[in-house]
Amino acid sequence: MTDRNRDVSQHNEQPLIGDGVTQGIVRVGDTVRRPVRPFTATVQAYLAHLHTAGFSEAPVPLGLDDQGREVLSFVPGDVPRDPLPSDTAGEAVLVELARLIRRLHDAAQGWVPPADAVWGGVPGARSTNSTPDGEPLLVSHRDYCPGNVVFRNGLPAALIDFDLAKPTTRIDDLANVLYYWAPLLHPKDRAPAFADLNISRRVAVFADAYGMTPPQRRALIPAATAMIYRFHVNMRAAAEVDQVFKRFWDEGAKDRLPRAEAWIHNEGPAITAHLTTVR
C-alpha cells in the first residue's frame, strides 16, 4: 500500500457533496475516498483499462485505504451544477464534450470485463435494455449529468463518477450526453441560458464533432426517446424504494420526464431531419 492510501485523520478529510446519491465521499490531499460498493472492483478494473488505453481524463484507481474505502485520484477543475450557468451554453462546450466522449469510447472499445463483473444501477430499475445500433457493446460512463463533467478553462476536460458504467451501445451513451447538454428537454425544464437555443443545430454540432456515422445519426432520436422513457419508468420505481430518488422525483422529475417524453415525440422528427441532411 502506497503512502497516499494510508489511514488518515478525519481532520484531513474534506467532504465532497454532489447530488447526494452516494454518501461519505471525501477528498484527502490529491485523492478521493469513497465507500466500497458491490461494483467497485469492476469499475476500478475499467478505469485502469482506460488509462492503459491512453484515456487519462478520468480518475486513476488506487485500490483501497486502511479504512477499506475506495481510493481514486482527485480530478482538478470546475464542476457545474444545475441549473447550468450561461458560460456552458456555447457550442464550443458541445464540441469539446463530443471529442472527450469519442476518446472515451475509442479507449473502451474491445475491453472485456472480468467474468465476475458487477455493475451499478438505479435502485429498483425496471427497464434496462440498450438500443441496438449494429455495433459491439462497449463499457461506457452512461451518466453525463453536469456534476460528472469536469471543466477547465471553460471547456469539458474530464469525467468523474463512473458508478453507472456498464456495457452499452455508443448510440445510447451519446443520447445520454445530449439529454443533459443539448439538452433534450422541454424548454420549461432547461436552464435559462438554454431555453431558447436551437436544439437541432446543437445536436448536429455535437454529432459532427464526435464523427457520428449516418446510421448513428438516424438512430439517435429513437434511442433518446427510448432512453427518456426508461428514465421515467426507473425514476418512478426508484422513488418507491430509495429516499434520495424519492426526493429527486418529488422535486421535479415526476413532471420533467413526462414533458421530455412529449417534447421529443413532437420535436424528434425535425431533429433527425436536420441531423441527417447532407451539409
SEVOTI-624381 format. One record per residue: x, z, y of N, C-alpha, C in turn. Coordinates in pm, whole numbers. Layout:
// SEVOTI-624381
NODE,X,Z,Y,X,Z,Y,X,Z,Y .
...
//
This chain:
// SEVOTI-624381
NODE,85,0,-120,0,0,0,89,0,124 .
NODE,58,-90,218,138,-101,338,104,9,436 .
NODE,193,29,534,170,134,634,36,116,705 .
NODE,-3,-9,730,-126,-30,807,-250,11,728 .
NODE,-238,31,595,-351,71,514,-359,221,490 .
NODE,-262,296,539,-260,439,512,-380,509,575 .
NODE,-409,625,520,-517,707,574,-490,734,722 .
NODE,-596,735,801,-581,751,945,-675,860,994 .
NODE,-636,923,1101,-720,1024,1162,-839,959,1229 .
NODE,-954,1025,1226,-1072,971,1292,-1050,957,1442 .
NODE,-952,1031,1496,-926,1020,1639,-868,882,1674 .
NODE,-813,811,1573,-758,678,1597,-858,568,1570 .
NODE,-980,604,1534,-1080,506,1497,-1173,474,1614 .
NODE,-1192,347,1638,-1281,300,1743,-1402,234,1678 .
NODE,-1521,293,1689,-1639,232,1625,-1664,91,1678 .
NODE,-1699,1,1589,-1737,-136,1625,-1885,-151,1593 .
NODE,-1964,-164,1695,-2110,-169,1679,-2156,-312,1702 .
NODE,-2205,-375,1598,-2255,-511,1609,-2407,-511,1610 .
NODE,-2466,-581,1513,-2612,-588,1509,-2675,-472,1432 .
NODE,-2592,-383,1379,-2645,-265,1313,-2673,-281,1166 .
NODE,-2649,-400,1109,-2678,-420,967,-2582,-337,882 .
NODE,-2454,-337,917,-2354,-261,842,-2305,-144,926 .
NODE,-2324,-24,875,-2281,95,946,-2138,131,907 .
NODE,-2069,204,994,-1940,260,960,-1822,168,976 .
NODE,-1835,63,1057,-1723,-28,1081,-1642,26,1198 .
NODE,-1511,36,1181,-1425,89,1286,-1300,3,1300 .
NODE,-1242,8,1419,-1113,-55,1442,-1005,53,1439 .
NODE,-897,25,1370,-780,112,1367,-659,26,1398 .
NODE,-609,36,1521,-496,-47,1560,-531,-195,1552 .
NODE,-452,-269,1474,-478,-413,1460,-554,-444,1332 .
NODE,-628,-343,1279,-709,-364,1160,-853,-320,1184 .
NODE,-940,-366,1095,-1080,-324,1091,-1105,-263,955 .
NODE,-1174,-149,954,-1208,-81,829,-1360,-88,811 .
NODE,-1401,-130,690,-1543,-148,661,-1578,-83,528 .
NODE,-1700,-32,514,-1741,21,383,-1733,-87,276 .
NODE,-1692,-47,157,-1687,-142,45,-1829,-162,-8 .
NODE,-1864,-289,-28,-1993,-325,-88,-1968,-401,-218 .
NODE,-2072,-428,-297,-2051,-497,-424,-1981,-632,-412 .
NODE,-1997,-697,-297,-1939,-831,-279,-1802,-830,-211 .
NODE,-1749,-713,-179,-1625,-706,-100,-1510,-779,-167 .
NODE,-1488,-757,-296,-1375,-819,-365,-1388,-971,-365 .
NODE,-1510,-1022,-382,-1530,-1167,-381,-1499,-1225,-245 .
NODE,-1548,-1162,-139,-1524,-1212,-5,-1375,-1203,29 .
NODE,-1308,-1097,-13,-1165,-1088,13,-1090,-1201,-58 .
NODE,-1131,-1236,-180,-1067,-1348,-250,-1091,-1478,-176 .
NODE,-1211,-1494,-122,-1243,-1615,-44,-1159,-1622,83 .
NODE,-1151,-1512,157,-1072,-1511,279,-925,-1539,249 .
NODE,-874,-1485,139,-735,-1511,101,-715,-1660,75 .
NODE,-812,-1722,8,-803,-1866,-16,-801,-1944,114 .
NODE,-889,-1908,208,-894,-1982,334,-759,-1981,404 .
NODE,-695,-1866,409,-565,-1857,475,-460,-1937,400 .
NODE,-465,-1934,268,-371,-2013,189,-391,-2162,215 .
NODE,-517,-2201,237,-550,-2341,261,-527,-2383,406 .
NODE,-482,-2291,491,-448,-2326,629,-553,-2291,732 .
NODE,-663,-2227,691,-764,-2186,789,-733,-2044,832 .
NODE,-675,-2029,949,-629,-1898,997,-728,-1833,1094 .
NODE,-842,-1897,1118,-937,-1849,1218,-1041,-1756,1156 .
NODE,-994,-1664,1073,-1080,-1566,1006,-997,-1442,979 .
NODE,-1061,-1329,952,-984,-1208,923,-897,-1225,799 .
NODE,-780,-1160,801,-693,-1157,685,-732,-1038,598 .
NODE,-759,-1058,469,-793,-944,382,-669,-863,349 .
NODE,-677,-731,364,-561,-643,346,-588,-534,244 .
NODE,-683,-557,155,-709,-460,49,-793,-342,94 .
NODE,-761,-224,41,-836,-102,70,-743,3,129 .
NODE,-799,94,210,-717,203,263,-733,327,175 .
NODE,-670,437,217,-670,558,136,-808,624,128 .
NODE,-899,581,215,-1036,633,210,-1128,540,131 .
NODE,-1070,437,69,-1149,345,-11,-1226,243,70 .
NODE,-1188,224,196,-1256,126,280,-1185,-9,275 .
NODE,-1261,-114,292,-1202,-247,304,-1120,-254,432 .
NODE,-1004,-320,426,-920,-337,543,-903,-486,570 .
NODE,-928,-524,694,-913,-662,740,-833,-662,869 .
NODE,-768,-771,898,-701,-783,1028,-806,-791,1138 .
NODE,-775,-732,1252,-863,-741,1369,-845,-878,1433 .
NODE,-955,-946,1462,-950,-1078,1525,-976,-1060,1674 .
NODE,-875,-1082,1758,-894,-1059,1902,-976,-1170,1967 .
NODE,-1044,-1134,2075,-1122,-1230,2151,-1251,-1167,2202 .
NODE,-1338,-1249,2252,-1466,-1205,2307,-1579,-1251,2216 .
NODE,-1672,-1159,2189,-1787,-1190,2104,-1913,-1185,2190 .
NODE,-1980,-1298,2211,-2102,-1296,2292,-2216,-1229,2219 .
NODE,-2308,-1178,2293,-2427,-1115,2235,-2551,-1185,2288 .
NODE,-2660,-1171,2212,-2788,-1222,2260,-2837,-1138,2377 .
NODE,-2898,-1200,2478,-2912,-1345,2495,-2779,-1410,2535 .
NODE,-2752,-1527,2482,-2625,-1593,2509,-2606,-1614,2659 .
NODE,-2488,-1580,2710,-2461,-1600,2853,-2448,-1748,2888 .
NODE,-2462,-1778,3015,-2466,-1918,3059,-2338,-1994,3028 .
NODE,-2224,-1925,3025,-2099,-1998,3001,-2083,-2040,2855 .
NODE,-2176,-2004,2768,-2172,-2053,2630,-2262,-2174,2609 .
NODE,-2329,-2221,2715,-2424,-2331,2702,-2361,-2469,2721 .
NODE,-2233,-2474,2754,-2168,-2602,2777,-2146,-2680,2648 .
NODE,-2143,-2811,2659,-2122,-2895,2541,-1983,-2878,2482 .
NODE,-1887,-2835,2564,-1752,-2812,2511,-1754,-2701,2406 .
NODE,-1844,-2605,2420,-1858,-2499,2321,-1906,-2558,2188 .
NODE,-2004,-2646,2194,-2054,-2711,2073,-1945,-2792,2005 .
NODE,-1868,-2864,2084,-1762,-2948,2028,-1659,-2863,1955 .
NODE,-1614,-2755,2018,-1511,-2672,1955,-1567,-2598,1835 .
NODE,-1693,-2558,1842,-1755,-2490,1728,-1766,-2586,1610 .
NODE,-1805,-2711,1635,-1814,-2810,1528,-1679,-2832,1462 .
NODE,-1574,-2841,1542,-1440,-2861,1487,-1395,-2740,1405 .
NODE,-1432,-2621,1452,-1398,-2499,1380,-1465,-2497,1242 .
NODE,-1594,-2531,1239,-1668,-2530,1113,-1615,-2640,1020 .
NODE,-1578,-2754,1076,-1523,-2859,991,-1393,-2814,924 .
NODE,-1309,-2744,1000,-1185,-2693,940,-1216,-2591,831 .
NODE,-1316,-2507,854,-1357,-2410,752,-1403,-2481,626 .
NODE,-1491,-2578,642,-1544,-2650,526,-1434,-2720,449 .
NODE,-1346,-2785,520,-1239,-2858,451,-1146,-2762,375 .
NODE,-1121,-2644,434,-1036,-2545,365,-1107,-2487,243 .
NODE,-1240,-2472,251,-1315,-2410,142,-1344,-2507,28 .
NODE,-1346,-2636,58,-1384,-2735,-42,-1294,-2726,-165 .
NODE,-1356,-2715,-281,-1280,-2712,-406,-1243,-2574,-455 .
NODE,-1264,-2469,-370,-1231,-2334,-417,-1331,-2292,-524 .
NODE,-1282,-2241,-635,-1366,-2194,-744,-1371,-2042,-738 .
NODE,-1487,-1983,-712,-1496,-1836,-706,-1462,-1774,-841 .
NODE,-1419,-1649,-841,-1391,-1581,-968,-1516,-1574,-1055 .
NODE,-1495,-1564,-1186,-1608,-1564,-1279,-1703,-1448,-1255 .
NODE,-1650,-1337,-1204,-1733,-1218,-1180,-1775,-1207,-1033 .
NODE,-1779,-1319,-962,-1813,-1318,-819,-1949,-1253,-795 .
NODE,-1954,-1173,-688,-2078,-1110,-642,-2097,-1151,-497 .
NODE,-2218,-1189,-460,-2244,-1237,-324,-2341,-1145,-252 .
NODE,-2326,-1138,-121,-2417,-1059,-40,-2544,-1137,-10 .
NODE,-2638,-1072,55,-2763,-1138,89,-2854,-1046,168 .
NODE,-2968,-1100,207,-3067,-1023,280,-3147,-939,181 .
NODE,-3169,-810,210,-3244,-726,116,-3382,-785,85 .
NODE,-3415,-789,-43,-3547,-835,-83,-3573,-983,-66 .
NODE,-3467,-1063,-49,-3484,-1207,-26,-3566,-1270,-137 .
NODE,-3659,-1358,-98,-3747,-1423,-195,-3725,-1573,-202 .
NODE,-3647,-1627,-110,-3623,-1771,-108,-3477,-1794,-76 .
NODE,-3401,-1853,-169,-3257,-1864,-150,-3202,-2004,-177 .
NODE,-3284,-2098,-219,-3234,-2229,-258,-3175,-2305,-140 .
NODE,-3059,-2367,-163,-2999,-2454,-61,-3059,-2593,-72 .
NODE,-3045,-2669,35,-3095,-2806,38,-2992,-2898,-26 .
NODE,-3026,-2970,-132,-2930,-3063,-192,-2888,-3169,-90 .
NODE,-2759,-3201,-88,-2715,-3306,6,-2625,-3408,-64 .
NODE,-2622,-3405,-198,-2544,-3502,-272,-2396,-3473,-276 .
NODE,-2354,-3359,-219,-2213,-3320,-218,-2195,-3194,-301 .
NODE,-2070,-3169,-348,-2047,-3046,-424,-2072,-2923,-338 .
NODE,-2119,-2817,-403,-2132,-2690,-332,-1995,-2640,-286 .
NODE,-1995,-2568,-178,-1874,-2500,-133,-1914,-2365,-78 .
NODE,-1823,-2270,-84,-1850,-2138,-27,-1826,-2146,123 .
NODE,-1924,-2100,201,-1907,-2100,346,-1973,-1978,407 .
NODE,-1964,-1968,538,-1999,-1846,612,-2149,-1816,608 .
NODE,-2231,-1912,648,-2377,-1905,638,-2444,-1812,739 .
NODE,-2373,-1766,841,-2437,-1674,936,-2365,-1683,1071 .
NODE,-2395,-1789,1148,-2321,-1817,1271,-2390,-1760,1395 .
NODE,-2454,-1645,1379,-2515,-1579,1495,-2406,-1547,1597 .
NODE,-2441,-1529,1723,-2339,-1509,1827,-2239,-1399,1796 .
NODE,-2284,-1291,1734,-2195,-1179,1707,-2088,-1207,1604 .
NODE,-2095,-1323,1539,-1996,-1358,1437,-1900,-1467,1481 .
NODE,-1910,-1508,1607,-1822,-1614,1660,-1736,-1553,1770 .
NODE,-1606,-1561,1753,-1511,-1504,1848,-1465,-1614,1944 .
NODE,-1475,-1586,2073,-1435,-1681,2177,-1299,-1640,2236 .
NODE,-1221,-1739,2273,-1101,-1718,2354,-1096,-1830,2457 .
NODE,-1065,-1793,2580,-1060,-1890,2689,-1189,-1971,2699 .
NODE,-1301,-1903,2673,-1431,-1965,2692,-1478,-2054,2580 .
NODE,-1403,-2063,2469,-1441,-2153,2360,-1435,-2080,2225 .
NODE,-1516,-2123,2128,-1509,-2062,1995,-1370,-2079,1935 .
NODE,-1318,-1970,1879,-1181,-1973,1828,-1167,-1917,1687 .
NODE,-1265,-1839,1641,-1254,-1777,1510,-1391,-1728,1465 .
NODE,-1400,-1693,1336,-1523,-1641,1276,-1495,-1506,1213 .
NODE,-1593,-1417,1222,-1583,-1285,1160,-1710,-1259,1080 .
NODE,-1710,-1149,1005,-1826,-1102,929,-1873,-1208,828 .
NODE,-1804,-1215,717,-1836,-1311,611,-1926,-1249,504 .
NODE,-2006,-1149,540,-2087,-1077,443,-2188,-1166,370 .
NODE,-2235,-1273,434,-2334,-1360,371,-2271,-1485,310 .
NODE,-2139,-1491,306,-2072,-1605,245,-2115,-1619,99 .
NODE,-2139,-1742,58,-2172,-1770,-81,-2176,-1922,-99 .
NODE,-2185,-1971,-220,-2193,-2117,-240,-2315,-2175,-169 .
NODE,-2294,-2286,-100,-2400,-2351,-24,-2365,-2498,-11 .
NODE,-2442,-2570,67,-2411,-2710,96,-2362,-2719,241 .
NODE,-2285,-2822,268,-2240,-2842,405,-2359,-2855,499 .
NODE,-2461,-2928,458,-2573,-2954,548,-2651,-2826,578 .
NODE,-2666,-2738,480,-2732,-2611,507,-2650,-2527,605 .
NODE,-2519,-2528,587,-2432,-2449,675,-2438,-2503,818 .
NODE,-2441,-2635,832,-2449,-2695,965,-2585,-2665,1030 .
NODE,-2690,-2665,951,-2821,-2629,1004,-2820,-2487,1058 .
NODE,-2750,-2397,989,-2741,-2258,1034,-2669,-2251,1169 .
NODE,-2558,-2324,1182,-2485,-2325,1309,-2577,-2370,1422 .
NODE,-2647,-2480,1399,-2728,-2538,1506,-2853,-2456,1535 .
NODE,-2903,-2382,1439,-3016,-2294,1466,-2982,-2198,1579 .
NODE,-2860,-2144,1574,-2819,-2046,1675,-2765,-2110,1802 .
NODE,-2699,-2227,1790,-2620,-2276,1901,-2672,-2403,1967 .
NODE,-2767,-2474,1905,-2826,-2589,1978,-2913,-2541,2095 .
NODE,-3004,-2444,2071,-3049,-2385,1945,-3177,-2452,1897 .
NODE,-3206,-2439,1766,-3328,-2495,1708,-3439,-2391,1715 .
NODE,-3478,-2363,1837,-3578,-2260,1865,-3676,-2312,1970 .
NODE,-3794,-2255,1967,-3891,-2282,2073,-3830,-2240,2207 .
NODE,-3852,-2316,2314,-3793,-2279,2444,-3820,-2135,2485 .
NODE,-3935,-2081,2449,-3969,-1943,2485,-3870,-1844,2426 .
NODE,-3805,-1880,2316,-3719,-1787,2244,-3571,-1814,2265 .
NODE,-3537,-1906,2353,-3396,-1933,2383,-3351,-1847,2500 .
NODE,-3219,-1824,2506,-3163,-1760,2624,-3194,-1846,2746 .
NODE,-3210,-1786,2864,-3246,-1864,2983,-3158,-1986,3007 .
NODE,-3027,-1974,2982,-2937,-2086,3009,-2960,-2202,2913 .
NODE,-3031,-2178,2802,-3055,-2280,2700,-3198,-2333,2702 .
NODE,-3285,-2273,2782,-3428,-2300,2772,-3463,-2446,2796 .
NODE,-3397,-2511,2891,-3435,-2647,2930,-3333,-2752,2889 .
NODE,-3244,-2718,2797,-3142,-2814,2755,-3202,-2921,2665 .
NODE,-3133,-3036,2661,-3173,-3148,2575,-3119,-3122,2435 .
NODE,-3206,-3073,2347,-3161,-3031,2214,-3118,-3152,2131 .
NODE,-3187,-3263,2143,-3148,-3383,2068,-3005,-3424,2103 .
NODE,-2973,-3422,2231,-2838,-3458,2272,-2737,-3357,2219 .
NODE,-2770,-3229,2226,-2676,-3127,2182,-2648,-3137,2032 .
NODE,-2751,-3163,1955,-2730,-3181,1811,-2639,-3300,1784 .
NODE,-2659,-3408,1859,-2576,-3528,1841,-2431,-3502,1883 .
NODE,-2411,-3427,1990,-2275,-3392,2034,-2204,-3313,1924 .
NODE,-2274,-3217,1867,-2217,-3138,1758,-2186,-3226,1637 .
NODE,-2280,-3312,1601,-2261,-3399,1485,-2141,-3491,1502 .
NODE,-2124,-3545,1621,-2010,-3633,1647,-1879,-3557,1634 .
NODE,-1876,-3435,1689,-1752,-3357,1686,-1718,-3314,1544 .
NODE,-1820,-3283,1463,-1796,-3244,1324,-1754,-3364,1239 .
NODE,-1807,-3481,1275,-1786,-3601,1193,-1891,-3613,1085 .
NODE,-2016,-3580,1118,-2124,-3588,1021,-2146,-3731,976 .
NODE,-2168,-3748,847,-2191,-3880,789,-2336,-3922,812 .
NODE,-2368,-4051,797,-2508,-4093,808,-2602,-4017,715 .
NODE,-2567,-3994,587,-2659,-3915,503,-2677,-3771,554 .
NODE,-2571,-3711,605,-2583,-3576,660,-2674,-3576,782 .
NODE,-2663,-3677,865,-2748,-3685,985,-2895,-3697,947 .
NODE,-2923,-3775,844,-3061,-3791,801,-3115,-3663,736 .
NODE,-3026,-3587,673,-3070,-3467,601,-3079,-3343,689 .
NODE,-3022,-3347,809,-3009,-3225,887,-3141,-3159,921 .
NODE,-3234,-3230,979,-3359,-3168,1023,-3444,-3123,904 .
NODE,-3456,-3201,795,-3524,-3145,677,-3459,-3016,627 .
NODE,-3326,-3012,628,-3256,-2890,585,-3285,-2775,680 .
NODE,-3283,-2802,810,-3310,-2697,908,-3454,-2647,897 .
NODE,-3546,-2738,872,-3686,-2699,857,-3703,-2605,738 .
NODE,-3641,-2641,625,-3648,-2554,506,-3578,-2421,531 .
NODE,-3466,-2425,605,-3391,-2302,633,-3473,-2206,719 .
NODE,-3539,-2257,822,-3619,-2170,909,-3734,-2109,830 .
NODE,-3792,-2186,739,-3895,-2130,651,-3838,-2016,569 .
NODE,-3716,-2036,512,-3653,-1929,434,-3627,-1807,521 .
NODE,-3578,-1830,643,-3557,-1718,736,-3686,-1636,750 .
NODE,-3798,-1705,770,-3925,-1638,793,-3965,-1557,669 .
NODE,-3961,-1621,552,-4001,-1554,428,-3911,-1434,400 .
NODE,-3781,-1454,414,-3686,-1348,377,-3684,-1234,478 .
NODE,-3699,-1266,606,-3702,-1159,705,-3827,-1072,687 .
NODE,-3938,-1137,659,-4061,-1060,636,-4046,-970,512 .
NODE,-3984,-1023,406,-3963,-944,285,-3864,-830,311 .
NODE,-3757,-859,385,-3656,-756,413,-3715,-644,497 .
NODE,-3805,-678,587,-3866,-577,673,-3947,-477,593 .
NODE,-3988,-515,473,-4067,-426,389,-3981,-324,315 .
NODE,-3848,-351,306,-3764,-263,223,-3644,-206,298 .
NODE,-3620,-249,421,-3499,-208,493,-3535,-179,638 .
NODE,-3495,-62,688,-3532,-21,822,-3466,-105,931 .
NODE,-3342,-150,908,-3275,-234,1008,-3350,-366,1023 .
NODE,-3385,-427,911,-3456,-554,918,-3600,-536,966 .
NODE,-3657,-420,940,-3789,-392,998,-3782,-390,1150 .
NODE,-3670,-335,1202,-3652,-334,1347,-3638,-476,1401 .
NODE,-3558,-560,1332,-3545,-700,1374,-3681,-769,1376 .
NODE,-3759,-743,1271,-3892,-805,1258,-3984,-761,1372 .
NODE,-3989,-632,1394,-4080,-578,1495,-4037,-615,1636 .
NODE,-3906,-631,1657,-3856,-659,1791,-3858,-808,1827 .
NODE,-3913,-891,1740,-3928,-1031,1781,-3929,-1134,1672 .
NODE,-3867,-1108,1557,-3859,-1210,1453,-3997,-1251,1402 .
NODE,-4092,-1158,1400,-4225,-1188,1349,-4297,-1293,1434 .
NODE,-4259,-1306,1560,-4316,-1408,1647,-4223,-1528,1664 .
NODE,-4093,-1501,1670,-3995,-1608,1696,-3990,-1709,1581 .
NODE,-3992,-1661,1457,-3975,-1752,1344,-4095,-1845,1324 .
NODE,-4219,-1798,1334,-4330,-1894,1328,-4324,-1998,1441 .
NODE,-4284,-1955,1559,-4271,-2052,1670,-4162,-2154,1639 .
NODE,-4050,-2108,1579,-3943,-2201,1544,-3991,-2301,1439 .
NODE,-4068,-2256,1342,-4122,-2347,1241,-4210,-2454,1305 .
NODE,-4300,-2412,1392,-4389,-2508,1458,-4310,-2604,1547 .
NODE,-4211,-2549,1619,-4132,-2632,1711,-4054,-2740,1635 .
NODE,-3989,-2704,1524,-3907,-2804,1455,-3994,-2908,1385 .
NODE,-4112,-2870,1342,-4203,-2970,1285,-4243,-3071,1392 .
NODE,-4262,-3026,1516,-4302,-3115,1624,-4186,-3198,1679 .
NODE,-4073,-3135,1697,-3960,-3198,1764,-3858,-3259,1669 .
NODE,-3863,-3221,1541,-3764,-3268,1446,-3752,-3419,1435 .
NODE,-3864,-3494,1428,-3851,-3639,1417,-3774,-3702,1533 .
NODE,-3794,-3653,1654,-3721,-3708,1769,-3573,-3674,1762 .
NODE,-3541,-3553,1714,-3401,-3515,1699,-3334,-3604,1596 .
NODE,-3401,-3628,1482,-3345,-3715,1379,-3327,-3857,1432 .
NODE,-3424,-3906,1505,-3414,-4042,1559,-3292,-4055,1651 .
NODE,-3272,-3957,1737,-3157,-3961,1826,-3027,-3947,1749 .
NODE,-3028,-3862,1648,-2907,-3833,1572,-2863,-3952,1487 .
NODE,-2958,-4033,1444,-2926,-4144,1354,-2919,-4278,1425 .
NODE,-2937,-4277,1557,-2924,-4401,1634,-2776,-4434,1650 .
NODE,-2741,-4557,1622,-2602,-4600,1639,-2568,-4600,1787 .
NODE,-2461,-4525,1824,-2424,-4518,1964,-2288,-4585,1985 .
//
